[in-house]
Amino acid sequence: MDATNDDHDKAWEETTALASPALLGAAAGLILGEVMHANARRGIAIGLAALGVAALMPLAVSGIVNKVNGPKTRRGVQRRLRGIRDAGDGVVEDALEETGVI
């Protein structure tokens, strides 16, 4: 179940990362274009730029979290070992019950 959540999170992060250049490009186009009044253009451009930056935040946060807790870091190795140890807790007891020792 965790693997499906990780895949879903990564897909969402990639989608936002793909949307942000379009938002930033639209913001630049509005700033440079002369179709709208300058004050209206500036407000919309700032809003689109803010959305573009916000769309990149999940990708940036994911990268930082991976650097801190990734599988090659000390914390990541400890988490992996803890998961392996916790998964094997009942195995020995079940084997002893099956053989009649307990």
N, C-alpha and C positions, 0 to 999 in steps of 0.2 A: 504494500500500500504506500510506503514511503517513496518508492521509486516512481510511481505515477505522479505523486505530488511534486517531486523534483523535476520531472519532465515537463509538467504543466507550468511550474515556476520559470523554468528556463525558456519555454516557448513564449511566455508573457514578456520576459525580459528582452528577448530577441525582437519581439514585435515592437516594443516601445523604442528599442534602439534603432529600428528601421524607420519608425515614424518621426523621430526627432530631427533628422536632417531635412525632411520635407517641411516640418514646422519652422525650422530655422531659415530655410530657403524662402519660405513664404514671408517670413518677417523681414528678411533682407530685401525681397522684392517690393514690399510695401514701403520700406524706408526709401528705397531708391526710385520707386515709381512716382509719377506725378499725376495719378488719376484722381486721388482723393485730396481733400483739404489737409494741410500739414498737421494740424492738431489731431484730426481723426486718424490719419495714417500713423502717426507716432503712437497713439494709444493702442491701436490694433496690433502694431508691430511689437510693442512691448509685451502685450498679452500673449502673442504667438511665440515670442522668444522665451517667455516664462514657461509656456507649455512644452517647448522643445527641451529646455533644461530639465523640467520635471520628468519628461519622458526618459531622459538618460539616467535619472537617479537610481532606479532599480538595478540597472546594469552596473553602475558604479558601486553601489552598496554590495551587490553580489560579488564583485571582484575583491572588495576590501574584506568581506567575510571569508572568502575563499583563501585570501592571503593569511588571515589570522587563524582560521579553523580548518584549513584544507587538509587533505590526506597526507601531505608531506611535512606538515608542521608537527611540533611536539604535541600540541593539543589534539590534533587530528589522530595521531598515532595512539594517544591515550584513550580517546573515544572509541577507536576501533578495537583496541584490546579489551576495554570494558564491555563492549558489545559481544565480543567473542566469549568472554568469561561468563557473562550473564546468560548467554544462549546455552551454555553447557551445564548450567547448574542442576537441572533435573535429570540429565542423561545418566549420571552415575547412580543416582538413587533409583531410577527406573530399572536399570540393569541389575542392581542388587535385589530389587523386589522380584524381578522375573526369575532370578536364580534361586530365590528362597532364602537368601542370606538375611534379609530384613523381614 
